[in-house]
Amino acid sequence: MPGTGSAWVDRVDALAARLIAARATPGAAVAVADRERILAVRSYGHADPAAGRPVDEHTLFEIGSISKSFTAVCLLRRWERGELDLDAEVTALLPWFPVAGVTVHQLLSHTGGLVAALGDPPSPAFEVLQLRETAHAPAGERFWYSNAGYQALGFVLEGLTGEPFTATYEREIIAPLGLEETQPAVTTALRGRLAVGHEPLDDTRPWRHGDPLAPAPWLEYGGADGSVCATAADLARYGQMLLRGGAGVLSPAAFERLTTPVVEDPDDDGWYGYGVMLRTVAGRRWVGHSGSMVGHRARLWCDLDAGLAVAALVNGKAGAGALAEYALGVAAGDDVPELEPAALDDAAAAVALDAEPPALWREICGLYRSHNPWSTTLRVGTAGGSPVAISDGEAWPLVPLGDGTFRMGHEEWSPERLRFDTPLEGVCMRAWHGATAFHRPR
């Protein structure tokens, strides 16, 4: 079993230094644990570069969608007590949920056919209600990641417990596991303890390593899809619970339900259970999740067979996933290749847009902006003559459906839509991604 003085710690330190040098993030924190001990806690760079405040072992980061497993755990505790039927329709538990025929199981596994949702405005109840204005794929058939689905699950949990989901997190996860510095929601009261998030200085094009970052907008958030704030050590302690099969929090049957693969997750080269991602690496079972907030990225991976958990947190654009996967591999003694900086680049950085789009698509091509801090820009162009939308570092092929509406993605079942309207002098002035509006700035 690795120890704190092992050579693998030096290798993780070296990778963190390369990430900071590549401007992927101003700061980072990594914690490694086995089933019984915290083996290493490492801090790097600055939590607040402008103030000269370094990251230390007490620095809080927003862990984003890793919080989804908190929601899943709390709901499974209701299930193991006979208080929740996982196959119940959500509308039976949450009458104002606007989509019929979707079950709790499907929301937990992202098979409900719901859109991802963009966090505009940062109001979970409003986002769930907005599902009545978005397209839906057939429920239960395929994986489509949905933050809105987990926001709805938070309200289901509150209906079952009669208290805010944050209080349930505190009582059933945070306190029993001794996560003394973990907070269940992003609030202004925590701002002085949180690392200052950073996003690309230039938000009009995909980010590449070496591009500068700038402080991200501040916002509070309290949705059950991603509101927890934690230190690296606390997140590793949460990972120890997963290494122990849920001991102290979940029964063996509930833990098995949490970590049973439900649907293939093509975006993460694995499967999805209930609020957790599942992979097989070097013949061993990995369980964990990623997290992305405005200016923060996080990753938790637990190797159930090697008995190791790694938590990696950054207050920048990229690097948490690379740090976690690298640290877990080298701590387990695997032959892990060194990271190529280009692997950090946004996926859309490799897309070459046409200098002149075909006349057929010219009215929709251009840059659109939003005040939504989760997604500030949308660029529409053509690649090889076909329309494409670039948003949040990803490129989406656009398939025309008529009336100015496009399906985002080649998959016929994709629920994501992009619609253009309000023409002026030959160009559309507004684009709608789902229920979120983007406007052409000029």
Long-range contacts (C-beta under 8 A, 24 or more apart in sequence): 1-34, 1-39, 1-307, 2-32, 2-39, 2-308, 2-331, 2-333, 3-39, 4-39, 4-40, 6-331, 8-327, 8-330, 8-331, 9-40, 9-42, 11-326, 11-330, 12-40, 12-42, 12-323, 12-326, 12-327, 12-330, 13-42, 13-44, 15-322, 15-323, 15-326, 15-327, 15-338, 15-339, 16-42, 16-44, 16-45, 16-319, 16-323, 17-44, 18-339, 18-341, 19-314, 19-318, 19-319, 19-322, 19-323, 19-344, 20-44, 20-45, 22-209, 22-210, 22-341, 22-344, 23-209, 23-210, 23-211, 23-212, 23-213, 23-316, 24-209, 24-314, 24-316, 24-317, 24-318, 24-319, 24-344, 25-198, 25-213, 25-297, 25-314, 25-315, 25-316, 25-317, 25-318, 25-319, 26-196, 26-198, 26-213, 26-315, 26-316, 27-54, 27-55, 27-59, 27-195, 27-314, 27-315, 27-316, 28-55, 28-312, 28-313, 28-314, 28-315, 28-316, 28-319, 28-320, 28-323, 29-55, 29-57, 29-59, 29-61, 29-231, 29-232, 29-311, 29-312, 29-313, 29-314, 30-232, 30-310, 30-311, 30-312, 30-313, 30-323, 30-324, 30-327, 31-231, 31-232, 31-233, 31-235, 31-236, 31-310, 31-311, 32-236, 32-308, 32-309, 32-310, 32-327, 32-328, 32-331, 33-236, 33-237, 33-239, 33-240, 33-243, 33-308, 33-309, 33-310, 34-240, 34-243, 34-307, 34-308, 34-309, 35-240, 35-243, 35-244, 35-307, 36-240, 38-233, 38-236, 38-237, 39-331, 41-232, 41-233, 41-236, 42-232, 43-232, 47-194, 47-195, 47-196, 47-315, 48-195, 48-196, 49-196, 50-196, 50-215, 55-195, 55-315, 57-231, 57-232, 57-233, 58-181, 58-193, 58-231, 59-193, 59-194, 59-195, 59-231, 60-181, 60-183, 60-190, 60-193, 60-194, 60-195, 60-229, 60-230, 60-231, 61-194, 61-195, 61-229, 61-230, 61-231, 61-232, 61-296, 61-298, 61-313, 61-314, 61-315, 62-186, 62-194, 62-197, 62-221, 62-226, 62-228, 62-229, 62-291, 62-293, 62-295, 62-296, 62-298, 63-226, 63-228, 63-229, 63-230, 63-235, 63-291, 63-293, 63-296, 63-298, 63-300, 63-313, 64-226, 64-290, 64-291, 64-292, 64-293, 64-296, 64-297, 64-298, 65-147, 65-150, 65-225, 65-226, 65-289, 65-290, 65-291, 65-292, 66-226, 66-228, 66-235, 66-288, 66-289, 66-290, 66-291, 66-298, 66-299, 66-300, 67-224, 67-225, 67-226, 67-227, 67-228, 67-291, 68-150, 68-224, 68-225, 68-226, 68-275, 68-289, 69-258, 69-274, 69-275, 69-276, 69-289, 70-169, 70-173, 70-184, 70-224, 70-228, 70-275, 71-150, 71-153, 71-154, 71-157, 71-165, 71-224, 71-225, 71-275, 72-108, 72-153, 72-258, 72-274, 72-275, 72-276, 73-172, 73-173, 73-246, 73-249, 73-250, 73-258, 73-275, 74-157, 74-161, 74-165, 74-168, 74-169, 74-172, 74-173, 75-104, 75-108, 75-153, 75-156, 75-157, 75-160, 75-274, 76-250, 76-254, 76-257, 76-258, 76-274, 77-172, 77-249, 77-250, 77-254, 78-157, 78-160, 78-161, 79-254, 79-257, 80-250, 80-251, 80-253, 80-254, 83-160, 84-160, 86-257, 90-152, 90-156, 93-156, 93-159, 93-160, 94-152, 94-155, 94-156, 94-159, 96-129, 97-128, 97-131, 97-152, 97-155, 98-128, 98-129, 98-131, 98-132, 99-131, 99-132, 99-136, 101-139, 102-139, 102-149, 103-139, 103-140, 104-153, 104-156, 105-262, 106-139, 106-140, 106-149, 107-146, 107-149, 107-150, 107-152, 107-153, 108-153, 108-274, 108-275, 109-143, 109-262, 109-263, 109-272, 109-273, 109-274, 110-143, 110-144, 110-145, 110-146, 110-149, 110-263, 110-272, 111-139, 111-140, 111-141, 111-142, 111-143, 111-144, 111-262, 111-263, 112-139, 112-140, 112-144, 112-146, 112-149, 113-137, 113-138, 113-139, 113-140, 113-141, 113-142, 113-144, 113-413, 113-415, 114-144, 114-146, 114-148, 114-149, 114-415, 115-144, 115-146, 115-148, 115-415, 115-416, 115-417, 115-434, 116-144, 116-145, 116-146, 116-147, 116-148, 116-416, 116-434, 117-146, 117-147, 117-148, 117-151, 117-434, 118-372, 118-374, 118-375, 118-433, 118-434, 118-436, 119-147, 119-221, 119-372, 119-373, 119-374, 119-375, 120-370, 120-371, 120-372, 120-374, 120-375, 120-435, 120-436, 121-372, 122-219, 122-220, 122-221, 122-223, 122-373, 124-151, 124-154, 124-155, 124-222, 124-223, 124-224, 124-225, 125-151, 125-155, 127-151, 127-223, 128-152, 128-155, 130-434, 130-435, 133-434, 133-435, 134-415, 134-417, 134-434, 134-435, 135-415, 135-416, 135-417, 136-415, 137-413, 137-414, 137-415, 138-413, 141-413, 142-263, 142-411, 142-413, 143-263, 143-264, 143-265, 143-266, 143-272, 144-414, 144-415, 145-267, 147-223, 147-225, 147-226, 148-225, 149-225, 150-223, 150-224, 150-225, 150-226, 150-275, 151-223, 151-224, 151-225, 153-224, 154-223, 154-224, 154-225, 155-224, 157-224, 165-224, 166-222, 166-227, 169-228, 172-249, 173-238, 173-249, 176-248, 176-249, 177-237, 177-238, 177-240, 177-241, 177-248, 177-249, 178-237, 179-230, 179-234, 179-237, 179-238, 180-234, 181-230, 181-231, 181-233, 181-234, 182-228, 182-229, 182-230, 182-231, 182-234, 182-235, 182-238, 183-228, 183-229, 183-230, 184-227, 184-228, 185-220, 185-221, 185-222, 185-227, 185-228, 185-229, 186-219, 186-220, 186-221, 186-222, 186-227, 186-229, 186-293, 187-220, 187-222, 188-218, 188-220, 190-229, 191-218, 194-229, 195-296, 195-313, 195-315, 196-295, 196-315, 197-293, 197-294, 197-295, 197-296, 197-315, 197-316, 198-295, 198-315, 198-316, 198-317, 199-294, 199-295, 199-317, 200-317, 203-376, 203-377, 204-367, 204-377, 204-379, 205-379, 206-345, 206-346, 206-347, 206-348, 206-349, 206-351, 206-390, 206-393, 207-317, 207-318, 207-345, 207-346, 207-349, 207-393, 208-342, 208-345, 208-346, 208-349, 209-318, 209-341, 209-342, 209-344, 209-345, 210-341, 213-316, 213-317, 215-295, 216-294, 216-295, 216-373, 217-294, 217-295, 217-373, 219-294, 219-373, 221-293, 226-291, 226-293, 230-311, 230-313, 231-313, 232-311, 232-312, 232-313, 233-311, 235-298, 235-300, 235-311, 235-313, 236-309, 236-310, 236-311, 238-300, 238-311, 239-288, 239-300, 239-301, 239-302, 239-309, 239-310, 239-311, 240-309, 242-276, 242-287, 242-288, 242-302, 242-304, 242-309, 243-302, 243-304, 243-307, 243-308, 243-309, 259-287, 281-329, 281-334, 282-329, 282-332, 282-334, 284-332, 286-328, 288-324, 290-320, 290-321, 291-320, 294-373, 294-374, 297-321, 299-323, 299-324, 299-325, 300-324, 301-325, 301-328, 303-328, 303-332, 306-332, 308-332, 317-344, 318-344, 319-344, 346-393, 346-394, 347-393, 347-394, 347-395, 348-390, 348-393, 348-394, 348-395, 349-393, 351-383, 351-388, 351-390, 351-395, 352-383, 353-379, 353-381, 353-382, 353-383, 353-388, 353-390, 354-381, 354-382, 354-383, 354-384, 354-385, 357-381, 357-382, 357-385, 357-387, 358-382, 358-385, 361-387, 362-426, 362-427, 363-420, 363-423, 363-426, 363-427, 363-428, 364-404, 364-420, 364-427, 364-428, 364-431, 365-427, 366-427, 366-440, 367-440, 367-441, 368-430, 368-431, 368-438, 368-439, 368-440, 368-441, 369-438, 369-439, 369-440, 369-441, 370-436, 370-437, 370-438, 370-439, 372-436, 375-433, 375-436, 377-438, 378-431, 378-433, 378-438, 380-418, 380-431, 389-418, 391-433, 404-428, 408-433
